[in-house]
């Protein structure tokens, strides 16, 4: 049973370190090229899981679908804190 007084650790198998970063960069560029606001589209996708927030341009939707949303969020959080 879970002990509610202790913090649980979330660990996932590690994929290639830069895979999430590369996917995010490629998807960001594809969204930009199609005239979308990449930040809004990515947030919509990350919150809902709905792939239609991501364009099919340059296989962006297929690329982002290869990774779990938590992997993408982890990369974003790591990037944010590494810049402080």
Secondary structure as the mmCIF struct_conf table of DSSP 4:
data_model
#
loop_
_struct_conf.conf_type_id
_struct_conf.id
_struct_conf.beg_label_comp_id
_struct_conf.beg_label_asym_id
_struct_conf.beg_label_seq_id
_struct_conf.end_label_comp_id
_struct_conf.end_label_asym_id
_struct_conf.end_label_seq_id
TURN_TY1_P TURN_TY1_P1 UNK A 4 UNK A 5
BEND BEND1 UNK A 6 UNK A 6
HELX_LH_PP_P HELX_LH_PP_P1 UNK A 7 UNK A 9
TURN_TY1_P TURN_TY1_P2 UNK A 17 UNK A 18
HELX_RH_AL_P HELX_RH_AL_P1 UNK A 19 UNK A 33
TURN_TY1_P TURN_TY1_P3 UNK A 34 UNK A 35
HELX_RH_AL_P HELX_RH_AL_P2 UNK A 38 UNK A 48
HELX_RH_3T_P HELX_RH_3T_P1 UNK A 51 UNK A 53
BEND BEND2 UNK A 54 UNK A 54
HELX_RH_3T_P HELX_RH_3T_P2 UNK A 57 UNK A 59
HELX_RH_AL_P HELX_RH_AL_P3 UNK A 60 UNK A 65
TURN_TY1_P TURN_TY1_P4 UNK A 66 UNK A 66
BEND BEND3 UNK A 67 UNK A 67
HELX_RH_AL_P HELX_RH_AL_P4 UNK A 69 UNK A 82
TURN_TY1_P TURN_TY1_P5 UNK A 83 UNK A 83
#
